[in-house]
Amino acid sequence: MGLNVVFISGVRRSGKSALIQGMVEALCETPPHYIRLVNKASRKAQRRVVPKPTEKSPFASAEWLEYDSDRVFEVLPAALAKIHQLDRFGSVLIEADADPALRHAHSYDHRIFVMPIPAGVQDVFRDPARAAEELKRVLDDTAVFASEIFGLFDDENIDDAQESEVRAPMNEGHARSFLYSPLGDELATRIQLQPPYHGLVESDVIVVNSQVGKLGPGPTACVQRIDRLLDRVKQPDGSRPQLFFCNPVDKDGRDCQKLLKALKPMCVGGR
């Protein structure tokens, strides 16, 4: 598909729409298409509908797209296919609240995560006890999945051609070695985060909106911890998500100008 698809997600009322408005006004040379994804189960689904574009609209098309979590893998590609028929190499901006079902609903070309100033570290990160509980739950779920899907555990009806390798029980040292491996590091990183922030580490750009929330020692410490976390999820080429703490619509602000520079490559048509 020739479209350039940008996924803008994040916590509710964090300024996603304002960021999109700033992108369209400052960076988009041609009007992009706009999709607002809304879960049918949310109260927002009953509130309003995106109006059709007019001559003054900044968008080539605009759609309020409601979805069920188990059907979004059908609904979203269908909507994009319809845009592709009208504009083969167009640009699409998709706005959505934080929803795990959307993170892999499409192979987005770019991802932007928007969040308010956190009240404290606990807004974004789980405390150590909850993180440990979540890690145990994930490992337990993995064992059940392996048993049910792959049949990795004992089954009297299966005649193995080769005996399984005898392994010693996992001790604390083994667990620590796993958590320091790339896979374990990725798992531990995600488990540290509260569910609404799981999409943060896989984004290209993260915007902490300085106009939503109150600045203080707690928020500053939280943003610093996010920055350290992003260093742990670097790609093989050394790149990592870019973090900006600014007003995304203050075009004259130095930090906002840096943000717009990072977003500019995303505001082009497809190929």
N, C-alpha and C positions, 0 to 999 in steps of 0.2 A: 504494500500500500504506500502511495506517495505522500500521504499526509505527514505533517509534523505535529505530533500530539504531545501537549504539555499538561501534566497532571498537577494541579495546585490543591493540596489538601492540608488539613490541620484541625486544630481545636476550634469548636464553634465560637463565633463572634471574636475571632482573632485578627480580622482585617484582610481576609482572603480576597473579598470583592474589591477592596480599596487597592490592594496590590495589583489585581488584574486591570483595574482602571488605569493605574499608573503605567503599567506595561503597554497597554493599548495606546495611550496618549503619547508616551515618550519614545517607544521603541518599534511598534508595529508599522511597517511601511504600507501594508495592505490590510484591510479589515480581516481579523481572524474570525473563525466560527467559535461559538461559545456553547458549552453544555454544562448545566447545573445538575449534578447527580443528587438525588434525594431518596433516602430509604423510605419505602411505603409505610413502614412501621413508625416513623417519626412524626411528631406533631407538625413539623415544617411542611410535610407533604400536603397538608390540607390548607395551608395558608395562602399561597399565591402562585401565580404562573408567570414565567418570563414572557413579556410581550414580544410580538413579532417585530423584527427590525424595521425601522422607518428610514427615511432619507437621512435623518440626523443620527441614526444609530451607529455606534463605533464597530458593530459586529456585522459580518457578512450574513450570519444566521445565528439565532439564539433558541435554545431548547431547554425546557424544564423536564428532565428525564427521571421518572420514578422507577425504582427497581426493588426487587426482592433479593436478599442476599444470595439465595441459591439460583437466581436466574440472571444475575448481572453479567455473567460470562456470555450470555446470549444477547441481552438487551444492549449493552454498550457497543460491541462490535457491529451490531445491526445499525445503530445510530451513526457510527463512523463510516460504515459502508455507504449510507445514504448521502453523507457529506461528500464522500469521495466521488460519487457519481456526478455531483454538481461542480466540484472544485478539486480536480485530480491532485494538485500539488498545494493544497491549502494548508493553513495553520489552524489548529484546534486547541482552545484553552478549556480544560475540564476542571470545574470547581467542585469540591466535595468536602464534607466533614470527615474526620478520622473514622475510618471503618475498615477493619481487617479484610473484609470481602472485596474491597476495591483495589487493594495494593497489587494484586496479581490478575486483575480482571482484563488487563491489556498490557501489551509490551510497550509502555509509554516511552517516548523518545527522551523526555526530560521530566524530572520530578522536583517540585518545590513544596517545602513544608513551612507553614506559617503558624506561629504560636504567640500568645500574649506574654507579657513579662510574668514569669512564675512567681507566686507568692513565696515560695520556698522550695528547697530541694525535694521535699516530699510530693510536690505537684507533679514532678517529672520522673523521679526515681523511686523505686520500691525501697523500703527499709531492708536491712540485711536478712532479718528473719523471714519476711515475706518473699524475698528473692530466693532464699534457700528452699522454701516450701514450693515455689513455682518450679525450680530446677528439679526437685524430686518428682513433682507431678509430670513434668515433661519426660523425664527418664522412664517413669512408670508407663506413661502412654506409649512411649516408643517400644517398650518391651511387649506390651499387649498387641500393638500394631504388627510387630515382627512375628509374633506367635500366630495371629489370625490370618495375616496376608501371605507371609513367606513360609510359614510352617517350620520355623527354625528350632522349635523345641521338640521334645520327645513325642513321638507318635508311634504307637505299636504297629500301626498298619503300614508304615513306611519302612522299606528295607534299604537303608543307606548303603551305597556302594563303598563308601569310605567312612571310617569312624571319625567322629568330630574330634577336634583338638581339645585336649584337657587344659583348662585355664584356671589359674588361681583366682579366688574371689577378689573383686576390686577393693583395694584398701585405700586409705587416705592419700598415699603417694600416687597411686594410679589415677585417682580422681583429679589430683592437682595437675598431673602431667596432661590429662585430657583437656582440662580447662585452659591450659596454657598453649594448646595446639590451635591452629587457625580455626578449625571447626568449633572447638570448645570456646575459644575467645568470642566467636560470633554468637554462639548460643548464650554465653554469660552476658554479653553486651545487651542482647535483646531482653533477657530476663531481668536485668537491672531496671528497665524502663517500665513505667506505668503503661497499660494497654493503649491509651490514646496517642502515645508518643512512639509506638513501635515503627511507624513509617519514617521517623526522623533520620535513622542511620542510613537508609537506602536512598535518601534524597540527594540531588545535586546541589541544591541551595536551601538553606534554612534561614528563615527570617523571624527574628524575635521583634515583634512590633512594639516599639517604644511608646506608642500612643494608647496601648491597651494594658491596663494593670498599673501597679505602683512600683517604682524603683526603690530599692533598699538593700541592706546587707545580705538578706536571704536571697533575693533574686539575683544579685551579683554573683554570689557563691554558686548558685544553681547554673547560671550561664557559663561560668568558668568550668564547672564539672562537665557540662555538655561539651565544651570545647576539648577537654581532655579525653572524653569518650570518643569523639570523632577521630582523634589521633590513633585510636586502636582499631578503627575500621578502614584504614587506608587500603586503597586498591594496590595491586602488584606494581603499578607504575608510580606509586607514591602519592597519588592524588587522594583527596578526601573531600567530604561535603564541605561547602563553603558556608560559614556562619556569619550572619549580619545582624547587628543589634541597632535598629534605626527606625525612623518614621518612613515607611515605604512610599509615601506620596510627597515627601519634602524634596523636590527635585534639586533644590539649592544646597541641601545638606551634603557634607563630604561623604558620609557613610552611605547615604542613599545613592549618590553618584557611583560609588563603588559597586553597590548592589545592581544598579541599572546596567553597568558594564558587564557584570556576570550574567545578567539575564538577556542581554542583547542577542547572543547566538541562538537563544531559544525562540526568539520572536521573528522567525523567518519561515518561508514556505517550505513545503516538503520537496522531495526529489523524485 
